[in-house]
């Protein structure tokens, strides 16, 4: 009798432990099912998402993963290039920039001194005619040309659109002076505009590109003095972010 009771007690404990172990896997299984249910609810919600819901969802994730702030650490540490002119955006639409430029040039009475044209993916502001902007073998901007550049800079400096500044010349060979050939002269014309955009108008230099085309892309044949004056020019070509640099 004395030996039977302990034996039965031990068996009872073992049976209870065995039964408890059998039940513990049910807890793990139920946790997994709960997580799967939550995942499917989130996926279903995302499948019928609108922009407002997505923004709220993304903001919530950012707050969770960035120590309670709504922006990632890399974005918080990036310097601003707006020079107090408002937040930098991801690139203004070309139609919006064209309208802003046209209004600003009209207010200054300079709209007839430039050629403002659009093509797929580009907006071109042409500083044309040697009489107004560039003399023979010269890269210096006239006062009118400088004013046009400043107006352009004030419009584009609060946006991130790439700006290609393209210099051109006529076909007259260089016969002395600081430039060896028309390649150098065309590049220097673009340099003068870019330096003014950066130093005077505070345009972010990382969005500016200098291109010199020499005499090889005239807009009219170099058959007269007037035509040659038209070919001594600089184009300020505004594009959307991601557009390749080069001819429009």
JOZI-V340041 format. One record per run of one state. SS is the DSSP state (H for helix, E for strand, C for the rest). FROM is the first residue (numbers start at 1). TO is the last residue. Records with the same first field share a line. If there is no record, write none. Layout:
SS: FROM-TO ; FROM-TO
This chain:
C: 1-1 ; 48-50 ; 66-72 ; 78-93 ; 108-110 ; 114-114 ; 120-121 ; 128-142 ; 157-162 ; 168-181 ; 200-204 ; 213-224 ; 232-233 ; 240-248
H: 2-47 ; 51-65 ; 73-77 ; 94-107 ; 111-113 ; 143-156 ; 182-199 ; 205-207 ; 225-231
E: 115-119 ; 122-127 ; 163-167 ; 208-212 ; 234-239
